[in-house]
Amino acid sequence: MRKVVIGDRTIVVTHVETKTTEFGEIQRFRIEASDSKAVTHLSSLRPSTEVDARVLASVVDTELLLDYTGSSESGLLSDIGIRRWRDTHRQLIEDALELLREEALALAPVPTSDVERSLLRAFGAPDNDPGSRAPESSDPSLTWRVRS
């Protein structure tokens, strides 16, 4: 579990399930926001169950900034209070996303499957050791804070 504190809200992301498919492991993450009953989920094709900066950046981007129909219908933005908060704190949210993306760039690349490794090679990207993993965080409740 990891938290991102942006202004006066906390976004909590927790790993809840792994599903193995022919394409690799699909991780499912639960997403909650403080002072809201709205809960949603994010699925990602990746071997690691860690809630790292890649997962957090994806959550912030897809659930708060991109205005996907699904988010406004059944995600965090289905809560009008979260939408108002997002509109008021958009710059702080964008700042948090930038910090998370910077942290994600520093993580070791982790191909999720043979198919992805083949695609990386086909496009000339470095072929990393398939056993490599991003380092696990020693603090399972690591929290980001972005305040005005």
Beta strands, then each sheet from edge to edge (+ up, - down):
strand 1: 2-6
strand 2: 9-21
strand 3: 24-33
strand 4: 39-45
strand 5: 143-146
sheet 1: 4+ 3- 2+ 1- 5-
end
